[in-house]
Amino acid sequence: MTSSSSASNDAQSFTENVTESLRADALMEEDVAWSYEVDGERDGDQFDRSDRAALRRVAGLSTELEDVTEVEYRQLRLERVVLVGVWTSGTVLDAENSLAELAALAETAGALVLDGVVQRRDKPDPATYIGSGKAIELRDIVIETGADTVVCDGELSPGQLIHLEDVVKVKVVDRTALILDIFAQHAKSREGKAQVALAQMQYMLPRLRGWGQSLSRQMGGAGSGGGGGMATRGPGETKIETDRRRIREKMAKMRREIAEMKTGRDIKRQERKRNKVPSVAIAGYTNAGKSSLLNRLTGAGVLVENALFATLDPTVRRAETPTGRVYTLADTVGFVRHLPHHLVEAFRSTMEEVGDSDLILHVVDGSHPAPEEQLAAVREVIRDVGALNVPEIVVINKADAADPVVLQRLLRIERHAIAVSARTGAGMAELLALIDSELPRPEVEIEALVPYTHGGLISRAHAEGEVISEEHTGDGTLIKVRVHEELAADLAPYVPAATR
C-alpha cells in the first residue's frame, strides 16, 4: 500500500514538473513574441532564439609564433585562457575576426589560447556580460579545457567582472586590461612606462575591490589605538578609501612627470619647425608593418617583431626625398579597434607627433581579413588627437601576401593610396616619389651667388630648401633654389644685380 502510494505521489510530482516546464516554455515563447512585436511594430533587430542562446565555438584562433626565441620567452609567463565575445551587430565573420584579434592580443601578452566562444545577443548582459545561464556553460568549458583565465572581448564594468568571476571561479580579464598588460610589457622608455602606469591607474581606480573586513576597516582616531589627540578622533578612512586617495595622488604626480618629459620633445619639435624641416608621421594599426616601413625608408634599424604593440616609444629619424629634400620620419604607437580611452589620454603627448606632422603615412595590412575596419579604427584615434586636417597617404603594406582583389578594392576606395611591401622593397621608389610630391614646398624661388666663405648658407639651402640648380664659379656658388622666407632674406644680399 505504501509503495503504491509512493509511486502515485512520484507520478503526480512528475506530471506537475512536466506541466511547470511546459508552462515556463509557453511563457518564454509569449515573452519573446511580445518583445519581438509591440503594438504591431518591430522592437529593433531581433535574433532567433536558437542563435541567441548559443555559445558558438570559434575555430582556428591560435596564431603560431615564428620566432623560437619569442616562444621561449613567453613560456616563462604562460597563462591558459578561454576567450568569450558577445556578437551584437555585423556578420558572423566580423565577430570571429574580432575574437581572432583578441587571440592575437592574448598570445602577445604571453597566454596560451585554449578555446573561444561567441554569443549572439542584442546587447551584453548588465550582470555577467553573457547572461547567468551562459556563464554556467562557460564555467563548464573552463573546467573541460583546464583554463585559469577568461578573457572577454569588450570592456566590462566592475560589477560584470565580479559576477562573472563568481560563476566561472577563475580570473576574468577584459580587453582593456589585456591591452594595458601588453603595453606594460613593451614600454621601454621612462615616458612610455609613466604613460602606461597612468593608464593602468585610471583603469584600476573604479575597480578596486575589498575582501572581507578590508572594505570597512577604518584607520585613524585615538579610539582605534592610534596616537592621535584632539581633533583626530573619529571614524577615519576605510581601507578602500585610502587606496583610492593614494592612487589619485600617484596619478597627479604621474601627470606632472609626463608633462615635464613632454617639454623636451616639444623643444626638439619646435627646433625642427624653426629650421623648416618637414615632418612625416607613420601611423596605423598595430602589426601593420610601420617599423618595417621606417627601416626600409631610412635604414633606422628599429625593432621589428611579429607581435602586436612591439613599438610604444616614438622613434624620429632623418630621411631624404629622391630630390634631396630633408624631412623627419616618426614611427608611432600602433592603434587597435576599441583602443581603451585611458590609453588614448595617457599617450596623447606621444600621439602629438601625428597631429603636428605635415604628412601622415597611414599604414594598413593588406593581408588582413578586414583592412577597411583597421583604416576606420585608426582614423577614429587620429580624429581624437586632432589631426584631421593633415594630408594622408594610405600605404597598403604586405602587398606580396595580400589578395589581389582586396588590393584593387582598397586602391579604388582610397583616393591617395599606394601598395608596397616593406619586406621585399616593392613599391618603395613610388612611395618616396609620392612623399616628395605631397610634402609642403618652400614658397620663394631665388637665385644667388654665394661666396665660398659663406658655405653655411649653401648647406642650409640643401637642408631647408629645394635646390633647382647649382654651379661652382670663380666668384662662388651660383645656386637656384626654392626656400622659405627666412632663408630667402639671408640669401638676398647675394642675389646678382642682373636678376633683382
Secondary structure by P-SEA (a helix, b strand, c coil): caaaaaaaaaaaaaaaaaaaaaaaaaaaaaaaaaaacccccccccccccccccccccccccccccccaaaaaaaccbbbbbbbbbbbccccaaaaaaaaaaaaaaaaaabbbbcbbbbbbcccccccccccaaaaaaaaaaaaaacccbbbbcccccaaaaaaaaaacccccccaaaaaaaaaaaccccaaaaaaaaaaaaaaaccccccccccccccccccccccccccccccccccaaaaaaaaaaaaaaaaaaaaaaaaaaaaaaaaaaaaabbbbbbbbbcccccaaaaaaaacccccccccccccccbbbbbbbccccbbbbbbbbbbbbcccccaaaaaaacccccccccccccccccccccccaaaaaaaaaaaaaaacccccbbbbbbcccccccaaaaaaaaaaccbbbbbbcccccaaaaaaaaaaaaccccccccccccccccaaaaaaaaacccccbbbbcccccbbbbbbcaaaaaaaccccccccc
